[in-house]
């Protein structure tokens, strides 16, 4: 029987009912679907019982003759990226540079960005990231002061 013939004949239960045969048997853990009153209405589907937890079958070695546990070690997980220390280093450098010249704000922006990234990661040192962020903001403040002072010292063009 082709696939098209099977579609025209209907479900196996309907074909068996028309032929006068008993419907095919369902597995023990499946319940038959209810018939739908309207086309496309939900018929209930099949239901299975909830599964239970599988018992652990491995035995635990408790005798003294056993030299060590039968453990297969997992590989060491890759280390998470650390940026709090780098943020603090860039922030300290930014403060030192911005005390001397006004163009240290670029280093301060880099330190502040790394500090914000470190604050968003739960594995980073929060106090180090907060110090880095505060020093970055201080360096931006000093750099802005230098740039403001330099802009008041003479004509910009000519």
DRENSEMAR-654258 format. One record per residue: residue in one letter; x, y, z of N, C-alpha, C in turn. Coordinates in steps of 0.001 Angstrom, whole numbers. Each point is the difference from the previous one (the first is absolute). Layout:
BEGIN
PT   resn        nx        ny        nz       cax       cay       caz        cx        cy        cz
PT      A         X         Y         Z         X         Y         Z         X         Y         Z
...
END
This chain:
BEGIN
PT   resn        nx        ny        nz       cax       cay       caz        cx        cy        cz
PT      X       856     -1160         0      -856      1160         0       901      1220         0
PT      X      -301       937      -866       831      1197       -89      -379       985      1095
PT      X       823      1051       120      -233      1008      1023     -1290       754      -282
PT      X      -288       243     -1265     -1237       700      -368     -1227      -816       348
PT      X        53     -1345      -214     -1121      -863       347      -246         4      1500
PT      X      1077        36       767      -141       -17      1449      -657      1293       480
PT      X       331      1139      -622      -619      1262       382     -1504       -15      -302
PT      X      -395      -589     -1127     -1422       -48      -343      -769      -948       902
PT      X       640     -1070       430      -682      -984       835      -175       477      1434
PT      X       819       923       462      -121       493      1367       963      -694       935
PT      X      -277       161      1278       860      -583      1024      -190     -1513        46
PT      X       983      -711       560      -132     -1471        68     -1228      -446       780
PT      X      -412       771      1043     -1184      -384       774     -1258        69      -872
PT      X       -64      1065      -846     -1171       162      -868       -48     -1095     -1059
PT      X      1154      -333      -556        37     -1076     -1009      -417     -1326       628
PT      X       471      -252      1231      -348     -1258       657     -1488       -46       322
PT      X      -584      1149       380     -1437        29       318      -822      -244     -1255
PT      X       418       555     -1166      -736      -230     -1244       129     -1445      -453
PT      X      1138      -612       237       204     -1375      -445      -582     -1005       978
PT      X      -448       468      1180      -578      -924       971      1047      -664       861
PT      X      1210       465       -39      1063      -572       820       109       791      1295
PT      X       581      -601      1040       226       760      1241      1110      1034      -229
PT      X       -58      1135       675      1030      1024      -190      1353      -504       493
PT      X      1080       532      -560      1327      -453       429       222       323      1473
PT      X       739      -863       680       231       149      1436      1028      1110       248
PT      X      -232       754      1075       935      1047       414       951      -560      1042
PT      X      1195       565        92       890      -434      1087      -649       263      1349
PT      X       490      -687      1035      -624        72      1320        51      1393       609
PT      X      1043       771      -297       148      1283       666      -619      1161      -778
PT      X      -756      -275     -1072      -644      1055      -769     -1511      -102       139
PT      X      -629      1165        98     -1459        51        73      -521       470     -1354
PT      X     -1129      -528      -470      -515       432     -1307      -516      1434        63
PT      X        59       665     -1132      -489      1372       -94     -1512       -13      -117
PT      X      -645      1016       562     -1451       120      -107      -337       526     -1389
PT      X     -1179      -318      -481      -369       479     -1330      -400      1469        82
PT      X       351       761     -1030      -279      1432       -26     -1383       245      -581
PT      X      -720       958       587     -1323       331      -507       113       843     -1257
PT      X       991       865       -77       191       873     -1152      1380      -247      -598
PT      X       134       200     -1320      1331      -156      -583       965      1029       582
PT      X      1173      -446       335      1024       880       542       -89       186      1500
PT      X     -1022      -529       651      -121       136      1452       987      -947       665
PT      X       474       399      1155       974      -829       716      -657     -1296       445
PT      X       663     -1133      -298      -572     -1304       298       579      -621      1256
PT      X       862       730       698       548      -563      1223      1371      -592      -182
PT      X       286      -588     -1129      1321      -563      -235       279     -1213       865
PT      X      1240      -412        22       425     -1126       804       643       515      1270
PT      X      -150      -735      1074       591       405      1270       842     -1138       523
PT      X      1137       369       573       873      -974       644        78       346      1481
PT      X       262      -984       793       207       235      1423      1307       758       180
PT      X        83       767      1098      1240       703       300      1105     -1002       269
PT      X      1196       340      -413      1120      -902       234       528       203      1407
PT      X       515     -1057       563       578        64      1338      1510       151      -106
PT      X       647       502      1050      1455        66       -30       598     -1399      -103
PT      X      1065      -107      -742       665     -1285      -180       898      -243      1204
PT      X      -100     -1168       627       853      -249      1173      1466      -136      -405
PT      X       862       400       904      1440      -114      -243       398     -1434       274
PT      X       678      -607      -965       344     -1413       143      1472      -218       300
PT      X       828      1050       -32      1427      -183       280       202      -217      1490
PT      X       940      -865       341       287      -239      1408      1129       917       457
PT      X       -65       381      1249      1026       865       582       988      -897       733
PT      X      1294       232      -260      1037      -812       638       232       508      1414
PT      X      -241      -864       990       214       396      1389      1082      -832       670
PT      X       524      -977      -698      1008      -848       635      1357       707        20
PT      X       869      -396       933      1312       636       159       972      -444     -1082
PT      X      -291     -1101      -684       927      -494     -1025       -60       862     -1256
PT      X     -1040       744      -143      -138       850     -1194       968      1178       131
PT      X       868       156      -972      1054      1016       104      -483      1402      -327
PT      X      -992       153      -795      -467      1334      -355     -1337       -79      -694
PT      X      -656      1106      -133     -1311       -26      -652       141      -190     -1499
PT      X     -1010      -634      -581       -41      -164     -1451      -643      1245      -598
PT      X       805      1034      -146      -509      1280      -474       718       355     -1285
PT      X      -768       355      -983       584       533     -1236       -77      1513        97
PT      X      1141       634        16        45      1443       195      -389       723     -1270
PT      X      -792      1006       171      -392       841     -1127      1145       965      -288
PT      X       133       431     -1228      1054       969      -292      -259      1314       740
PT      X      1055       714       252      -114      1275       694      -765       970      -895
PT      X     -1038       647       531      -741       933      -845       874      1187      -372
PT      X      -239       585     -1160       812      1143      -400      -213      1160       970
PT      X      1060       743       239      -106      1105       943      -844      1122      -605
PT      X      -750       643       858      -866      1085      -433       849      1243      -238
PT      X      -379       840      -937       792      1204      -256       -36       934      1202
PT      X      1147       536       334       122       911      1136       315      1392      -517
PT      X      -772       982       409       261      1354      -460        99      1002      1133
PT      X      -273      -374      1246        35       949      1109      1423       495       238
PT      X       974      -889       -34      1393       406       229       487       896     -1139
PT      X      -373      -326     -1223       383       845     -1131      -679      1356        85
PT      X     -1231        14       433      -713      1265       148       682       882      1034
PT      X       423      -589      1110       695       772      1033      1340       509      -510
PT      X       726      -826      -738      1295       425      -533      -172      1166      -980
PT      X      -966      -111      -905      -231      1091      -947      -509      1255       708
PT      X      -778      -157      1042      -533      1153       712      1093       744       755
PT      X       902      -738       631      1125       644       693       879       714     -1012
PT      X       283      -644     -1115       804       646     -1050      -712      1234      -535
PT      X     -1316       -58      -129      -762      1135      -508        57      1174       966
PT      X       -67      -269      1309        93      1087       982      1375       644       -65
PT      X      1048      -807       -87      1364       541       -60       211       833     -1256
PT      X      -486      -483     -1134       175       730     -1256      -852      1264        -4
PT      X     -1222       -92       528      -884      1171       -44       435      1088       968
PT      X       841      -310       994       561      1044       846      1007       844      -765
PT      X       587      -561     -1046      1037       711      -754      -516       604     -1298
PT      X      -841      -708      -726      -506       486     -1280     -1499      -247       -88
PT      X      -648       652      -910     -1438      -121      -145      -452     -1159      -855
PT      X       925      -634      -680      -404     -1055      -925         6     -1380       651
PT      X       -13       -58      1321       -46     -1287       696     -1401      -572       103
PT      X      -982       724      -533     -1378      -496       131      -236     -1274      -801
PT      X       799      -231     -1036      -186     -1232      -783       308     -1235       853
PT      X      1054       105       801       335     -1121       891     -1075      -135      1080
PT      X      -532      1120       470     -1069       -38      1000     -1276      -634      -533
PT      X      -312       280     -1261     -1184      -616      -610       191     -1512      -109
PT      X      1200      -430      -372       287     -1435       -89       -99      -660      1373
PT      X       587       646      1021       -91      -544      1359     -1428       -46       502
PT      X      -788      1033      -308     -1398        19       426      -830     -1072      -694
PT      X       264      -214     -1273      -720     -1053      -722       302     -1379       553
PT      X      1271      -238       306       364     -1293       593      -586      -146      1402
PT      X       -66      1095       748      -581       -57      1350     -1496      -308       -67
PT      X      -693       598      -934     -1433      -289      -139      -212     -1455      -418
PT      X       847      -490      -905      -105     -1416      -395       270      -910      1191
PT      X       962       391       861       310      -814      1183     -1146        33      1005
PT      X      -676      1127       114     -1133        69       929     -1173      -850      -453
PT      X      -107      -267     -1269     -1107      -807      -522       263     -1493       111
PT      X      1232      -383       312       346     -1424       106        34      -413      1464
PT      X      -712     -1062       351       -53      -386      1419      1309      -582       530
PT      X       896      -455      -836      1227      -620       481      1127      1014       186
PT      X      -211      1243      -363      1025      1028       144        -2       561      1422
PT      X      1123       592       382       109       642      1301      -729      1343       -58
PT      X     -1084        96       738      -814      1208       -36       724      1220       576
PT      X       712      -100      1124       697      1188       520      1058       535      -966
PT      X       716      -893      -661      1015       441      -965      -664       712     -1168
PT      X     -1123      -516      -455      -710       627     -1116      -561      1362       394
PT      X      -486       141      1233      -529      1285       457      1130      1021        94
PT      X      1156      -403       548      1155       908        53       420       414     -1404
PT      X        22      -937      -910       393       321     -1374      -972       991      -628
PT      X     -1290      -195       238      -987       916      -565       139      1402       593
PT      X       210        81      1316       161      1307       639      1258       709      -498
PT      X      1103      -715      -124      1233       621      -499      -135       407     -1461
PT      X      -741      -766      -771      -239       367     -1400      -777      1301       -89
PT      X     -1033       121       822      -783      1234         6       840      1185       460
PT      X       881      -220       986       895      1062       451       948       429     -1115
PT      X       524      -971      -736       899       345     -1107      -746       750     -1099
PT      X     -1260      -353      -249      -790       734      -982      -256      1433       467
PT      X      -208       169      1297      -207      1333       545      1258       858      -142
PT      X      1166      -564       345      1265       727      -164       271       326     -1469
PT      X      -239      -952      -870       226       238     -1430      -925      1084      -527
PT      X     -1253        -8       433      -928      1044      -434       460      1362       504
PT      X       507        55      1215       535      1260       523      1180       501      -809
PT      X       909      -906      -340      1149       383      -824      -456       504     -1365
PT      X      -913      -705      -616      -457       411     -1328      -764      1325        62
PT      X      -779       230      1064      -688      1284       141      1008      1122       178
PT      X      1002      -225       863      1031      1017       226       751       314     -1295
PT      X       331     -1040      -772       736       218     -1248      -855       768     -1009
PT      X     -1308      -199        19      -856       711      -963      -150      1468       348
PT      X       245       401      1242      -134      1415       396      1308       768      -155
PT      X      1082      -654      -369      1307       648       -23       330       710     -1305
PT      X      -744      -111      -979       342       695     -1232     -1062      -207     -1047
PT      X       183       690     -1115      -954      -172     -1085       126     -1398      -605
PT      X     -1116      -582      -346        25     -1351      -558       500         5     -1436
PT      X      -350      1019      -787       411        24     -1393       758      1305      -246
PT      X      1294      -120      -304       761      1174      -414       769       605      1045
END
